[in-house]
Amino acid sequence: MKLQKYINESKIIDFSELSAEDIAKMIKMNCKKYINLLNGKTPLYKGLEIQYSLGQRVSFGSKSVRQDRRPMGTPLDLYRYVNKWLKDNKFPTRQESVITSSNRDHANFFGKAYYFFPIGSDWKYAWVKAGDFNDNEYNTTTSWDIDEIVLWFATEEWDELDRLFRLHLYLNKGFKYPHQKGYEIWFNCKYYYFMAIPGDPYTHIDKELTYELKKIGVKL
């Protein structure tokens, strides 16, 4: 394999110089559980802010997952309560997970959308029956309402919160449904690969890589 380049202090490794065949081999070897989970569906998207220079964006790389992720929309006290509930109920917590979606536009809201590939098999995933945990604008087709959650938390209605969480949060099951609906899905992997979307400017993701990935069961 060619030299790995450290891009910044976010523990990102750039594998963009690898051949299409080598990239596909890495994904096949290290993402078997995820490939099986996808079962022919398009990989999920993850929004990232990644530095690049000379007009060249990272096409394919790996990144470590923060274990102290801060909330972007949830009040901090509620965020801590949600994470405690998730931990107590054997869910992956949001503070130590990667937030993804099959909705590319939603991923783009958090940076540039990349395809997401969790590395290894020692991870769980969970999803909420909503396009966004914190934003009702994305939740017009569901009864999940973050404002309602905030209200029940403020009035200490713990039983009602427990009921709503059990109604709307799912662990390691039904992946096809949130993928189809564009709901928010999070993974507590330690590392993941990210890959530029074919056709994006300033990258070299091309038909050759699309072909190599198709051979290992990954459809772009």
Summary of the structure (lengths in Angstrom):
residues: 220
radius of gyration: 18.0
end to end distance: 23.9
largest distance: 56.9
contacts: 651
relative contact order: 0.23
helix: 35%
strand: 19%
